[in-house]
Amino acid sequence: MQPIIMLVFFILLVSIAWFVNAYNRFIKYKNRIEEAWSGIEVALKRRFNLIPNLIRAIERYEEHEAKIFQTKNDYLAVSTGMSNRIEEESQISKSLRGLLALAEAYPDLKASENFLELQKSLSEIEEDIQKARNRYNSNVGRFNTLIESFPAKFIARKFGFEKKNYFALDLATQRELPEVDFSTPPISNK
């Protein structure tokens, strides 16, 4: 009878160890996601702080567009919430892309050393956003996989761990790929 008790004790001990390990993995990924989001927040804050300088540089060339962008910028300064933040940052990226496109129309502005430095800083910041986003999404992927894995999903359900959304953001300095139309035959040189 003693071997059965030892077997039950061993199975119970292994089950408890697995439960503790699974719970700790949930906590680890949850904390990594929060840390990665903090990195995104820092990069977005740096971009947010750069925007007024871009606006001042461009305002002299096109006052109307800069004022529209400033209104959006003022609104976003008081905004909160992660899901809202993702949508708002996408709007900022679109506005920044439009602002940079507007700058293309002014050769004096494009040649301005100050504007070029601001544009370079924006590119560096957006590269940091991209790296932080990749780290965040990697941790979200691991967390979501753990939530969906058997039998860890029972622990997730019991303790209220829910799937997280990936962070997707089009960057202002991201260049659009040209559309290629393959429906017309190529021109031959005969």
Phi and psi in degrees as GROMACS dihedral restraints (atoms count N, CA, C in turn):
[ dihedral_restraints ]
;  ai    aj    ak    al  type     phi  dphi    fc
    3     4     5     6     1   -63.0    20    10
    4     5     6     7     1   -37.2    20    10
    6     7     8     9     1   -62.5    20    10
    7     8     9    10     1   -32.7    20    10
    9    10    11    12     1   -67.7    20    10
   10    11    12    13     1   -41.3    20    10
   12    13    14    15     1   -64.0    20    10
   13    14    15    16     1   -42.0    20    10
   15    16    17    18     1   -63.8    20    10
   16    17    18    19     1   -40.4    20    10
   18    19    20    21     1   -64.9    20    10
   19    20    21    22     1   -45.1    20    10
   21    22    23    24     1   -62.8    20    10
   22    23    24    25     1   -43.7    20    10
   24    25    26    27     1   -61.5    20    10
   25    26    27    28     1   -42.8    20    10
   27    28    29    30     1   -63.4    20    10
   28    29    30    31     1   -45.7    20    10
   30    31    32    33     1   -62.8    20    10
   31    32    33    34     1   -41.2    20    10
   33    34    35    36     1   -64.0    20    10
   34    35    36    37     1   -43.2    20    10
   36    37    38    39     1   -63.9    20    10
   37    38    39    40     1   -43.6    20    10
   39    40    41    42     1   -64.6    20    10
   40    41    42    43     1   -41.3    20    10
   42    43    44    45     1   -63.1    20    10
   43    44    45    46     1   -43.7    20    10
   45    46    47    48     1   -65.0    20    10
   46    47    48    49     1   -42.6    20    10
   48    49    50    51     1   -62.4    20    10
   49    50    51    52     1   -42.6    20    10
   51    52    53    54     1   -63.3    20    10
   52    53    54    55     1   -43.7    20    10
   54    55    56    57     1   -59.4    20    10
   55    56    57    58     1   -48.5    20    10
   57    58    59    60     1   -62.1    20    10
   58    59    60    61     1   -43.3    20    10
   60    61    62    63     1   -62.6    20    10
   61    62    63    64     1   -45.5    20    10
   63    64    65    66     1   -63.2    20    10
   64    65    66    67     1   -44.7    20    10
   66    67    68    69     1   -61.4    20    10
   67    68    69    70     1   -43.4    20    10
   69    70    71    72     1   -64.9    20    10
   70    71    72    73     1   -32.7    20    10
   72    73    74    75     1   -66.8    20    10
   73    74    75    76     1   -39.5    20    10
   75    76    77    78     1   -58.6    20    10
   76    77    78    79     1   -46.3    20    10
   78    79    80    81     1   -64.2    20    10
   79    80    81    82     1   -41.4    20    10
   81    82    83    84     1   -60.0    20    10
   82    83    84    85     1   -48.4    20    10
   84    85    86    87     1   -69.5    20    10
   85    86    87    88     1   -36.0    20    10
   87    88    89    90     1   -60.3    20    10
   88    89    90    91     1   -44.6    20    10
   90    91    92    93     1   -68.3    20    10
   91    92    93    94     1   -37.8    20    10
   93    94    95    96     1   -65.0    20    10
   94    95    96    97     1   -37.6    20    10
   96    97    98    99     1   -64.4    20    10
   97    98    99   100     1   -44.3    20    10
   99   100   101   102     1   -63.0    20    10
  100   101   102   103     1   -40.3    20    10
  102   103   104   105     1   -64.3    20    10
  103   104   105   106     1   -43.4    20    10
  105   106   107   108     1   -66.2    20    10
  106   107   108   109     1   -39.1    20    10
  108   109   110   111     1   -62.9    20    10
  109   110   111   112     1   -36.6    20    10
  111   112   113   114     1   -61.5    20    10
  112   113   114   115     1   -39.1    20    10
  114   115   116   117     1   -63.6    20    10
  115   116   117   118     1   -39.8    20    10
  117   118   119   120     1   -63.4    20    10
  118   119   120   121     1   -44.8    20    10
  120   121   122   123     1   -58.3    20    10
  121   122   123   124     1   -42.8    20    10
  123   124   125   126     1   -62.5    20    10
  124   125   126   127     1   -46.4    20    10
  126   127   128   129     1   -65.2    20    10
  127   128   129   130     1   -40.7    20    10
  129   130   131   132     1   -65.9    20    10
  130   131   132   133     1   -36.0    20    10
  132   133   134   135     1   -65.6    20    10
  133   134   135   136     1   -40.7    20    10
  135   136   137   138     1   -61.7    20    10
  136   137   138   139     1   -42.5    20    10
  138   139   140   141     1   -64.2    20    10
  139   140   141   142     1   -43.1    20    10
  141   142   143   144     1   -58.5    20    10
  142   143   144   145     1   -40.2    20    10
  144   145   146   147     1   -71.6    20    10
  145   146   147   148     1   -23.9    20    10
  147   148   149   150     1   -79.9    20    10
  148   149   150   151     1   -27.2    20    10
  150   151   152   153     1   -56.1    20    10
  151   152   153   154     1   -46.4    20    10
  153   154   155   156     1   -57.2    20    10
  154   155   156   157     1   -34.9    20    10
  156   157   158   159     1   -67.1    20    10
  157   158   159   160     1   -40.8    20    10
  159   160   161   162     1   -63.3    20    10
  160   161   162   163     1   -42.3    20    10
  162   163   164   165     1   -61.6    20    10
  163   164   165   166     1   -45.9    20    10
  165   166   167   168     1   -61.8    20    10
  166   167   168   169     1   -38.6    20    10
  168   169   170   171     1   -66.3    20    10
  169   170   171   172     1   -36.9    20    10
  171   172   173   174     1   -90.3    20    10
  172   173   174   175     1   -24.2    20    10
  174   175   176   177     1   -52.3    20    10
  175   176   177   178     1   -39.3    20    10
  177   178   179   180     1   -64.0    20    10
  178   179   180   181     1   -27.4    20    10
  180   181   182   183     1   -91.8    20    10
  181   182   183   184     1   -33.1    20    10
  183   184   185   186     1  -151.3    20    10
  184   185   186   187     1    88.6    20    10
  186   187   188   189     1   -63.4    20    10
  187   188   189   190     1   -40.5    20    10
  189   190   191   192     1   -62.1    20    10
  190   191   192   193     1   -51.3    20    10
  192   193   194   195     1   -63.9    20    10
  193   194   195   196     1   -37.6    20    10
  195   196   197   198     1   -65.2    20    10
  196   197   198   199     1   -37.6    20    10
  198   199   200   201     1   -67.3    20    10
  199   200   201   202     1   -39.1    20    10
  201   202   203   204     1   -61.8    20    10
  202   203   204   205     1   -43.5    20    10
  204   205   206   207     1   -67.0    20    10
  205   206   207   208     1   -37.3    20    10
  207   208   209   210     1   -63.1    20    10
  208   209   210   211     1   -37.8    20    10
  210   211   212   213     1   -61.5    20    10
  211   212   213   214     1   -45.1    20    10
  213   214   215   216     1   -62.9    20    10
  214   215   216   217     1   -40.9    20    10
  216   217   218   219     1   -62.8    20    10
  217   218   219   220     1   -41.9    20    10
  219   220   221   222     1   -63.3    20    10
  220   221   222   223     1   -41.0    20    10
  222   223   224   225     1   -62.7    20    10
  223   224   225   226     1   -42.8    20    10
  225   226   227   228     1   -72.2    20    10
  226   227   228   229     1   -19.5    20    10
  228   229   230   231     1   -65.3    20    10
  229   230   231   232     1   -26.9    20    10
  231   232   233   234     1  -104.8    20    10
  232   233   234   235     1     0.7    20    10
  234   235   236   237     1   -78.2    20    10
  235   236   237   238     1   148.6    20    10
  237   238   239   240     1  -139.6    20    10
  238   239   240   241     1   173.7    20    10
  240   241   242   243     1    93.2    20    10
  241   242   243   244     1   131.9    20    10
  243   244   245   246     1   -64.6    20    10
  244   245   246   247     1   -48.0    20    10
  246   247   248   249     1   -65.7    20    10
  247   248   249   250     1   -38.8    20    10
  249   250   251   252     1   -66.5    20    10
  250   251   252   253     1   -36.8    20    10
  252   253   254   255     1   -63.6    20    10
  253   254   255   256     1   -38.5    20    10
  255   256   257   258     1   -61.9    20    10
  256   257   258   259     1   -46.4    20    10
  258   259   260   261     1   -64.6    20    10
  259   260   261   262     1   -42.7    20    10
  261   262   263   264     1   -65.2    20    10
  262   263   264   265     1   -40.5    20    10
  264   265   266   267     1   -67.3    20    10
  265   266   267   268     1   -32.3    20    10
  267   268   269   270     1   -64.4    20    10
  268   269   270   271     1   -39.9    20    10
  270   271   272   273     1   -64.7    20    10
  271   272   273   274     1   -40.9    20    10
  273   274   275   276     1   -61.3    20    10
  274   275   276   277     1   -44.2    20    10
  276   277   278   279     1   -59.8    20    10
  277   278   279   280     1   -44.2    20    10
  279   280   281   282     1   -62.7    20    10
  280   281   282   283     1   -42.5    20    10
  282   283   284   285     1   -65.6    20    10
  283   284   285   286     1   -42.5    20    10
  285   286   287   288     1   -62.1    20    10
  286   287   288   289     1   -41.2    20    10
  288   289   290   291     1   -60.4    20    10
  289   290   291   292     1   -42.6    20    10
  291   292   293   294     1   -65.1    20    10
  292   293   294   295     1   -39.1    20    10
  294   295   296   297     1   -65.2    20    10
  295   296   297   298     1   -42.1    20    10
  297   298   299   300     1   -67.7    20    10
  298   299   300   301     1   -35.5    20    10
  300   301   302   303     1   -66.0    20    10
  301   302   303   304     1   -38.5    20    10
  303   304   305   306     1   -62.1    20    10
  304   305   306   307     1   -39.8    20    10
  306   307   308   309     1   -62.7    20    10
  307   308   309   310     1   -28.6    20    10
  309   310   311   312     1   -60.9    20    10
  310   311   312   313     1   -25.7    20    10
  312   313   314   315     1   -78.5    20    10
  313   314   315   316     1    -8.0    20    10
  315   316   317   318     1  -119.5    20    10
  316   317   318   319     1    98.8    20    10
  318   319   320   321     1   -59.5    20    10
  319   320   321   322     1   -35.5    20    10
  321   322   323   324     1   -63.8    20    10
  322   323   324   325     1   -39.4    20    10
  324   325   326   327     1   -68.2    20    10
  325   326   327   328     1   -44.7    20    10
  327   328   329   330     1   -60.4    20    10
  328   329   330   331     1   -30.9    20    10
  330   331   332   333     1   -86.9    20    10
  331   332   333   334     1   -11.8    20    10
  333   334   335   336     1   -64.1    20    10
  334   335   336   337     1   127.4    20    10
  336   337   338   339     1   -62.0    20    10
  337   338   339   340     1   -38.2    20    10
  339   340   341   342     1   -62.8    20    10
  340   341   342   343     1   -46.2    20    10
  342   343   344   345     1   -65.8    20    10
  343   344   345   346     1   -40.7    20    10
  345   346   347   348     1   -62.0    20    10
  346   347   348   349     1   -38.9    20    10
  348   349   350   351     1   -66.2    20    10
  349   350   351   352     1   -41.2    20    10
  351   352   353   354     1   -62.8    20    10
  352   353   354   355     1   -41.8    20    10
  354   355   356   357     1   -65.3    20    10
  355   356   357   358     1   -39.3    20    10
  357   358   359   360     1   -64.7    20    10
  358   359   360   361     1   -42.7    20    10
  360   361   362   363     1   -61.9    20    10
  361   362   363   364     1   -41.2    20    10
  363   364   365   366     1   -62.0    20    10
  364   365   366   367     1   -42.0    20    10
  366   367   368   369     1   -62.8    20    10
  367   368   369   370     1   -41.7    20    10
  369   370   371   372     1   -64.9    20    10
  370   371   372   373     1   -42.7    20    10
  372   373   374   375     1   -63.7    20    10
  373   374   375   376     1   -42.8    20    10
  375   376   377   378     1   -69.4    20    10
  376   377   378   379     1   -27.6    20    10
  378   379   380   381     1   -66.7    20    10
  379   380   381   382     1   -40.0    20    10
  381   382   383   384     1   -63.6    20    10
  382   383   384   385     1   -40.2    20    10
  384   385   386   387     1   -60.9    20    10
  385   386   387   388     1   -43.3    20    10
  387   388   389   390     1   -61.6    20    10
  388   389   390   391     1   -44.6    20    10
  390   391   392   393     1   -64.1    20    10
  391   392   393   394     1   -44.7    20    10
  393   394   395   396     1   -64.6    20    10
  394   395   396   397     1   -38.8    20    10
  396   397   398   399     1   -63.5    20    10
  397   398   399   400     1   -42.2    20    10
  399   400   401   402     1   -62.9    20    10
  400   401   402   403     1   -42.0    20    10
  402   403   404   405     1   -64.8    20    10
  403   404   405   406     1   -43.0    20    10
  405   406   407   408     1   -61.0    20    10
  406   407   408   409     1   -50.2    20    10
  408   409   410   411     1   -63.9    20    10
  409   410   411   412     1   -34.1    20    10
  411   412   413   414     1   -63.1    20    10
  412   413   414   415     1   -45.7    20    10
  414   415   416   417     1   -67.6    20    10
  415   416   417   418     1   -37.4    20    10
  417   418   419   420     1   -62.8    20    10
  418   419   420   421     1   -41.5    20    10
  420   421   422   423     1   -60.6    20    10
  421   422   423   424     1   -44.4    20    10
  423   424   425   426     1   -64.6    20    10
  424   425   426   427     1   -43.8    20    10
  426   427   428   429     1   -61.6    20    10
  427   428   429   430     1   -47.8    20    10
  429   430   431   432     1   -64.7    20    10
  430   431   432   433     1   -36.8    20    10
  432   433   434   435     1   -64.1    20    10
  433   434   435   436     1   -41.9    20    10
  435   436   437   438     1   -63.4    20    10
  436   437   438   439     1   -40.6    20    10
  438   439   440   441     1   -62.8    20    10
  439   440   441   442     1   -36.0    20    10
  441   442   443   444     1   -87.6    20    10
  442   443   444   445     1    -9.2    20    10
  444   445   446   447     1   -78.2    20    10
  445   446   447   448     1   145.2    20    10
  447   448   449   450     1   -91.9    20    10
  448   449   450   451     1   136.7    20    10
  450   451   452   453     1   -94.4    20    10
  451   452   453   454     1     8.9    20    10
  453   454   455   456     1   -61.9    20    10
  454   455   456   457     1   -24.2    20    10
  456   457   458   459     1   -62.8    20    10
  457   458   459   460     1   -25.9    20    10
  459   460   461   462     1   -70.3    20    10
  460   461   462   463     1   -37.2    20    10
  462   463   464   465     1   -67.6    20    10
  463   464   465   466     1   -42.0    20    10
  465   466   467   468     1   -58.8    20    10
  466   467   468   469     1   -45.6    20    10
  468   469   470   471     1   -64.8    20    10
  469   470   471   472     1   -44.2    20    10
  471   472   473   474     1   -62.0    20    10
  472   473   474   475     1   -39.4    20    10
  474   475   476   477     1  -103.2    20    10
  475   476   477   478     1     8.2    20    10
  477   478   479   480     1    76.2    20    10
  478   479   480   481     1    23.0    20    10
  480   481   482   483     1   -76.6    20    10
  481   482   483   484     1   125.4    20    10
  483   484   485   486     1  -120.0    20    10
  484   485   486   487     1   153.1    20    10
  486   487   488   489     1   -58.1    20    10
  487   488   489   490     1   144.8    20    10
  489   490   491   492     1  -102.7    20    10
  490   491   492   493     1   155.2    20    10
  492   493   494   495     1   -88.6    20    10
  493   494   495   496     1   146.0    20    10
  495   496   497   498     1   -73.1    20    10
  496   497   498   499     1   154.9    20    10
  498   499   500   501     1  -101.0    20    10
  499   500   501   502     1   115.0    20    10
  501   502   503   504     1  -118.6    20    10
  502   503   504   505     1   130.9    20    10
  504   505   506   507     1  -148.2    20    10
  505   506   507   508     1   124.7    20    10
  507   508   509   510     1   -78.8    20    10
  508   509   510   511     1   127.3    20    10
  510   511   512   513     1   -86.3    20    10
  511   512   513   514     1   150.7    20    10
  513   514   515   516     1   -65.4    20    10
  514   515   516   517     1   -32.1    20    10
  516   517   518   519     1   -91.2    20    10
  517   518   519   520     1     0.1    20    10
  519   520   521   522     1   -70.4    20    10
  520   521   522   523     1   128.2    20    10
  522   523   524   525     1   -87.9    20    10
  523   524   525   526     1   137.4    20    10
  525   526   527   528     1   -76.4    20    10
  526   527   528   529     1   140.1    20    10
  528   529   530   531     1   -76.4    20    10
  529   530   531   532     1   139.7    20    10
  531   532   533   534     1   -67.9    20    10
  532   533   534   535     1   146.0    20    10
  534   535   536   537     1   -77.9    20    10
  535   536   537   538     1   135.5    20    10
  537   538   539   540     1  -115.0    20    10
  538   539   540   541     1   128.0    20    10
  540   541   542   543     1  -104.7    20    10
  541   542   543   544     1   113.6    20    10
  543   544   545   546     1   -94.5    20    10
  544   545   546   547     1     6.1    20    10
  546   547   548   549     1   -79.2    20    10
  547   548   549   550     1   -20.8    20    10
  549   550   551   552     1   -95.9    20    10
  550   551   552   553     1   140.1    20    10
  552   553   554   555     1   -69.8    20    10
  553   554   555   556     1   150.0    20    10
  555   556   557   558     1   -66.8    20    10
  556   557   558   559     1   153.6    20    10
  558   559   560   561     1   -83.0    20    10
  559   560   561   562     1   129.1    20    10
  561   562   563   564     1   -98.5    20    10
  562   563   564   565     1   149.0    20    10
  564   565   566   567     1  -100.0    20    10
  565   566   567   568     1    82.4    20    10
